[in-house]
Amino acid sequence: MTEIQHTNLSKQAIGALMMALQKSLMEQSDIVPVLESFKMTGSPEGLVVLNPPIVKLNEETTRDWDVICDQTTNSNGE
């Protein structure tokens, strides 16, 4: 029987997948072309993506986001 060789995704590759998903959700676009364009290579840590997607934010993108900021509370918890 032939032994099957395998490799795992590196943490970097998992991050690239997560960025592709985030970009797809933000742009409401298909994730498949982004995944198909990935150029990968092996490393001691596992597969790495040589061309991870870049997610750019601008004022229009973030305009409707609810942002939770650190708020100062007084001794009454208010």
TAZIBEL-V722368 format. One record per residue. N is the residue number from 1. RES is the residue in three letters. PHI is phi as a letter, one per 20 degrees, with the letter a starting at -180 (* if undefined). Layout:
# TAZIBEL-V722368
N_RES_PHI ; N_RES_PHI
This chain:
# TAZIBEL-V722368
1_MET_* ; 2_THR_e ; 3_GLU_f ; 4_ILE_e ; 5_GLN_e ; 6_HIS_b ; 7_THR_b ; 8_ASN_d ; 9_LEU_f ; 10_SER_f ; 11_LYS_f ; 12_GLN_f ; 13_ALA_f ; 14_ILE_f ; 15_GLY_f ; 16_ALA_f ; 17_LEU_f ; 18_MET_f ; 19_MET_f ; 20_ALA_f ; 21_LEU_f ; 22_GLN_f ; 23_LYS_f ; 24_SER_f ; 25_LEU_f ; 26_MET_f ; 27_GLU_e ; 28_GLN_l ; 29_SER_c ; 30_ASP_f ; 31_ILE_f ; 32_VAL_g ; 33_PRO_g ; 34_VAL_f ; 35_LEU_f ; 36_GLU_f ; 37_SER_e ; 38_PHE_g ; 39_LYS_d ; 40_MET_c ; 41_THR_b ; 42_GLY_e ; 43_SER_b ; 44_PRO_g ; 45_GLU_e ; 46_GLY_p ; 47_LEU_f ; 48_VAL_c ; 49_VAL_e ; 50_LEU_f ; 51_ASN_c ; 52_PRO_f ; 53_PRO_f ; 54_ILE_d ; 55_VAL_d ; 56_LYS_d ; 57_LEU_d ; 58_ASN_c ; 59_GLU_g ; 60_GLU_f ; 61_THR_f ; 62_THR_d ; 63_ARG_g ; 64_ASP_e ; 65_TRP_f ; 66_ASP_e ; 67_VAL_d ; 68_ILE_e ; 69_CYS_d ; 70_ASP_f ; 71_GLN_c ; 72_THR_f ; 73_THR_d ; 74_ASN_e ; 75_SER_f ; 76_ASN_e ; 77_GLY_m ; 78_GLU_d
